[in-house]
Amino acid sequence: MSKLTGLSFEEAMEELEKIVDKLEEGDVPLEEAINTYKRGMELSKFCHDKLKNVEEQLAEIVQDNGQKEAFSIGEEE
């Protein structure tokens, strides 16, 4: 697995977009396409994990007294 350490979410998304464009062109030799696809999957997982982490952080609200509370949006009647 290639190193993704130090890569920002935005950089990973940009690289992933380039990979998708390259593979959609269809002019990539099979071996290169496989390696490119693997890199794309690594980037996809990296981005998914980053988003999941942010989602978990945003799911809690820190109250004025420092207590954490689950964040939820109530439905209006």
Number of C-alpha atoms within 10 A of each C-alpha: 6 8 7 11 7 7 12 13 16 10 13 18 17 12 15 21 13 13 17 13 11 15 17 10 8 10 9 13 9 10 9 11 16 13 11 18 17 14 17 20 13 18 23 15 12 19 19 13 13 13 13 12 12 11 11 11 11 12 13 14 14 12 9 7 6 8 9 12 11 10 13 9 5 6 5 4 3
